[in-house]
Amino acid sequence: MQPDRQPARKVCVGIDDGYAYTKLALPDGRLLATPSRAQIGRSKVSWIRGAEQLIFEYETDGTIFSVGDLEGAPTRFDGYACSGLNRAIVQHALQCADLEGVDVNAVSGLPVSAFYRNAGGRRTSAIEAKRGNLLIPVQPKSAALAADITEHDVIPEALAAWYDHVIIEKDGEAHLDQERLGIPIAVVDIGGQTTDTVVVRDQGILHGSSGSCAIGLLDVKETLADALGDRFDLDTLDDRLLTRALDTRVIRLFGRDYDASQEVFNAKHELVERLYAEIRRLLGRAVELDRVLFVGGGTLALADHISDWFPNQVIAEQPAFANARGMLKYLLHVCGGKVDS
């Protein structure tokens, strides 16, 4: 039985619920990222000390999910954005942000190609499905109160980073940077599952030069897993081991550390070659653009490999959080802190 719920305070949150990480931006300036790792069913783990608990259980629409430091189910499937797996991971991220018992006004995103049709019309059904998904209740299987998403809007992910770029917050106030607002710019968002490119000129999206491709940082993990599996004769590798290997270039197996620098370099290089071809297809040499802005968690991981693609390129500050920040800015300063529920 859940404890009685008292009248809740309301908080606006930008939620970038990616396939690899779920990132939150909050009005108090906090930026938080949690791995998008969950599995259906109970964790089957008993914690010797409750304070050290690393896996948490949530129930939504009659199904229990375990979320946290575990080998999660794959998130790379059609429909993840509208799934119970997604809802449980988002709820866990909100709990990690100490939003227990809080009513949340949220903005999240969809890839550009999932939000817009080729001619520029909105994919209304997909947007409404995503919007409705996070409004379905999720209850912690503990004494904790749920963070209830009571209002939710959806915007294109790379466009969220554009909002982050043009809306400047300083000393508790926000204003539009007129110089940034007026220049033609491409935003390239390298995520876990997809890479989005959006070209904005005169506050309009140029759909002929914008789009999404199913290439992202999770491809690096898959290539790395194959290479390390061949090297060590392993059928599978835990995602947590692969994440550490990408971060440190070291893989720990059988109680020993092994240098994985070459495998990591090769996996990243393969992805970079594919990304470069796709982005150049959309942008050419970007000669008509004042700026090419790189954002997303993949940008952070691949920064050394993409540093010289365009002479007018720049990497956003804390690029992994650009979308979440932009979603929050859109909610606070465009929507006035309230979206249609």
N, C-alpha and C positions, 0 to 999 in steps of 0.2 A: 504494500500500500504506500502510495506517495504521500509525503507530508502535506498538510494544508498550505495552500499557496496564499500569501499575503499580496496586497496590491503591489505590483512590480514597478520599478523604475524602468525607463525606456532609454535605450542606447542605439545610436546609429553605427552600423558596421559595414565596411567594405569587405566582401568575401570573394576571394579569388580561389575557387574550389577546383584546383588543378588535379590532373591525374597522378602527379608525383608528390606535390605538396599542396596543402591548403593554407593560404595566407590570409591574415586578417589585418585590417587597418582600423584603429579606434580613435575617437575624437580626442582622447587624452595623449595622443602621439605614439601610443604603443603600436609596434609592428610585430606580429607573431606568425611563425610558420610551424606547422606540424606535418609529418609525413602522412600521405594519404594511404594508410595501411589499415585494412580491416578484413575480417572474414565472417562468414555466416556461422552462427552458432556460438555457444559459450566457449570461453577461453580454455577451460579445463586446467587452470592454474590456481593453486592456493598460495597466497602471499604470507610468508612467515611474519613479516612486519608490514602492517597496512600502510604505513607511511612510505614504503618503498614500492607500492603498486605501480606497475608499468602498463598494464592492460586493463581496459574498462569495458563494461558491457552496457549496451543500449538496446531498447526495443522500439520498433516502429512498424506500424501496420501488421502487427502479429508476428514479426520476425525479430529474433535476437541477433545482434552483431557484436563482435569483439573488436575493439579498436585500440591501437597503441603499438607497443614494441613487440611486434610479432611478424611472422611471414604472412603478409596479407594476400587476399585474393586479387587477381589481376583487375586493374581499373580500366585497362585499354579494351573496352567493348562498347559497341553501339548502345546507347541508352544509359551509360553511366551517369550522365548529368541529371537523369530523372529517376534514379534508383534509390532503394533503401540503403544500399552501401554508401552512396554519396551523402544521404541525410545523416547517417550515423557518424561519418567522418566529420562532417560540418559541426554536428552537435558536440563532438569531442573537442574540436578546435575551440568552440565557444566556451566549453567548460575549462579548457586550459587557459583561456583568457579571463577566468574568474567572473564569468557572466551568468553564473548559476542564479536562477530565479529572476532573470532580467527579461523584459520584453525587447525584442530586437527589431529595428527597422533596418532592412538589409538591401544591398545592391550586389548582385553577382553578374557573371558574364557568360557569353557563349562565343565560340570562335566566329570570325567574320562570316565564313561560308555557311555556318549553321544559323546565323542571325539574318543575313541578307541573301536574296536570290541574286543571280548574276546581273539582272537588269536593275537591281537596287531595291526591289520590293522586300518587305519584311516577311520572314517565315513565321507567320502568326502562330501556327499550331505548335511549332518547336519552342517558341518563346514562352507561350502560355504553359506548356508542359514543364519547362524548366522553372518558371515562376511558381507554379503550383507545387512542385516537388518539395521545396524547402518550407512550404507552409504546412505540410503534413507533420503532426506531432511526433517527437522523439523523446522517449523517457529513459533517463539513466536507470539501470538496474541496481540502484543503491539508494542511500538516503538523500542524495543530491536532488535539488530541484532542476527541472529542465530550463534551458534558455529557449524561450519561445519566440520563433520568428513570426511576428504578427503582420508585418508588411514586407513585401519583397518585389523589387524591380530587377530587370535584366537588361544589360547593354552589351554591345560588342566589346570583346576583351581588349583588343589593341586600341580601340577608341577610348577606353577607360584610361589608358596610359597617355593619350593625347590630352584628356581633361587634367590629368596630373601635371602635364607639362605646361598648360596654359593658365591654370588656376594657381595663383601664388598665395600662400598663407604666410603671414608674418605678424607677430605681436597680436595674435588672436583675431586678426582680420584677414579677409581674402579679397583678391582683386584679379581681374583678367590682365595678363601681360599682353599689351597691345602689339608689341613687336612679334612675340611668338604667335599671337592670334592671326597675324596678317601674312605670315610667310608660308609657302608651300612646304610640306613636311611629310616624310614617310615614317611611320612607326612600325618597326619590325619586332614582333613579340615571339621569342623562342621559348616555348613551353615544354612540358613533359611529353605530351602526345602530339601537339600541333604547333606549327609556326604560322602566325598571322602577320599579314602585311596590310596596312591601311595608309592610303595617301589622302591627305586633307589639304585642300586649297580653297581659300575664300570661305572657310567654314562649311565646305561641302566635301563629301567622300567621293573620290574618283574610283568607281567600281572597276573600270578597265585595268587599273594598276593595283587593285587591292584583291586580297584573297587569302585562302588558307591552304596549307598542305599538311598531310599526315606524317610529318617528320618532327621529331623532338628528342629531348634528352633521354627518354626511355629507350630510344633506338640505340643509344650509346650503351646502355646497360645490357641490352640484349646481345649486342655484338661482343661486349666485354665478357658476358657470361659464356658465350660460345668459345671464345678464345681461351679463357681460363679453364673451362671444362675440358677442352682438348689438351691443354698443358698438364692438368692434374688428373685426367681421366675421371671426371665427375659428370654425373648426369644433370644435376641441378645445383644451383648456388642460391643461398638465401639473399634476398634483396638487401638486407642490412649489411651483409658482407660486401656486396657490390657497391653500395653507397659509400662505405668507408674506403673501398679501393679507389673509387673515383676521386674522393676528397684527398686521400693521402698517398695514392699510388702504391699502396701496400695491401696485400691480401693475407689474412690470417687464417690458416688452415692447419688442422692437426696440432694445434697448440704452438705453431711457429709462424713468424712473419716472412712473407716472400715478396720480393720486389716485383711490382706489376706495372712499372712505368711504361714499358714498350706496349703492352696490351692496351693500357689506357690511352696512350697516344694514338695508336692505330684505330681504336674505336671512335675517338673524337674526330680524327682526320677523315674517316669515312663519312661521318655525318656532316662535317663541314663542307665536303665536296658536294654532297647532295643539296645542302641548304644554299650554297653559293649559286648553283645553277638555277634553282627555283627563284631565288630573290632577284637575280640578274634578269631572269625572264620577265618578271613583273616591273622592275624599276629601270632596266637598262643600266646606264652608267650614272643615273640620278642627276643628270646635268641640269635639269629644270627645277630641281629641289634645292631649297636652302639648307635642309638638314635631313639626315637619316638617323633616327633615334632608335637605338637598340634597347629593348627591355626584356624582362622575363628571367626566370631561373636558369634557362639554357644560356642566355647571354652571359651571366655570371660565370658559369662553368666553362664556357668556350671563349672567354674574353681574349686570351692569347692567340686564338686561332682565327678570329674575325676582325682583328684590329686594323687591317688595311684594305677592307673591301671597297670603301668609298672615301674620297678625300674630305667629304663634308659630313662624315658620320660622327656620332657621339654616343656614349653609353650613359644611360640615365643613372642618377644617384640611387644606390640600392635598387638595382634594376629588377630584382625578384619581386619587389613590393610595388612596382609602378602601377600595375593594374588595380591592386587592392586600394592603394592611395587614391587613384583616380575615381574608383567606384565610390569611395567615401566622400571625396570632394563633390562629385556629381550629386550625391544624396544630400549633402549639407548645403551646397551653394547653388545648385540648379533646381533641385526639388524642394528646397527649404526644409530638409530634414524629414519629409513625409512623402511616401509613395502611395499609390492606390493599392488597397488591399482586396 
